[in-house]
């Protein structure tokens, strides 16, 4: 793989360039049109753009105002190249947080084969930027440095990274959590200054409205999407469902915070990323780019077979092999199809269960202070299952 990686990466980059030049990526077109519509009152959320509603924050639309001034082709190619740069940065940060010195080229080449990653390019999505912003902040925290701006920006663009703000609070990184919250507030207020009508409509009505998207569609790998497919639609889901995201959020973020307090910010990042996907009512397949730090955790911990199985699952993406056109006959309980149709969801749950079990065999790393970096401790007392001692900041 290492010998062929440069050739594979060159082919992948060339494919992204050519694809960006010839294909009109749907989600990017919606972003671009949103940049046009953001200053036109509440039409940003009332009218469909390219036959779809704009569902991101007003700040996301405001960011696209400069790109909207460019021709669509040029704007799209700049966006896709920037997305590639963000993904390379995310891979580099992940490797550093894992404490491993491995060549970056094979990591990026393998990562581009993952379905959530290449589908982000296919659609022109924003996921890779969010991944890089969050990892940049948590990498700084792992090194004992102040952070929060990246997480705040990511949350202002798309709300799901707010899970990392809660992680900062639970792990006693109070100053960083305040920085992230303040960054989010500033970005939101700037968007309000640019588009007050659209901002009011979004924050008072639109941001929690899931009727604007196809919740039961197979790409929605959240518990809400799976339940909608099983029960026959969202109308069959009662108010009791609120317990599900609350339970997932509390348990998942508590798990992530436990890893953060032990000084393992890579594990905390992967656990919090998976938790955010389980809490959100909409977790499209391309949102699951958090498989990248999760794979790094498995490989660092010596579980190569599990990492290989997870890589194949997210590269092949068998959920698309099941019926997914949205017809009523596709709903209901299908014992054979259900695990395949919800394979990302099940993988996320399995990963969190793995992280919870691993807490029992990993020695804690005491902190040197409330917001300071953790102090390294000997790992000789670790169980035999922990063959690689957990790396600490600066390692």
Protein Blocks (a to p, Z undefined) as FASTA:
>chain_A
ZZmmmmmmmmmmmmmmmmmmmpccfklmmmmmmmmmmmnojmlmmpcgehiacfbdfklm
mmmmmmmmpcfklmmmmmmmmmmmmmmmmmmmmmmmnopacdfklmmmmmmmpmklmmmm
mnopaklmmmmmmmmmmmmmmnopaehjlmmmmmmmpmklmmmmmmmmmnopmklmmmmm
mmmmmmmmmmmmmmmmlmmmmmmmmmmmmklpcfklmklmcfklmmmmmnopaklpcfkl
mmmmmmmmmmmmmmmmmmmmnopaklmmmmmmmmmmmmpmbdcfklmmmmmmmmmmmmmn
opamlmmmmmmmmmnopmlmpccehpaklgcjdfklmmmmmmmmmmmmmmmmmmmmmmmm
pccdddfbfklccddddfklpcfklmbccddehZZ
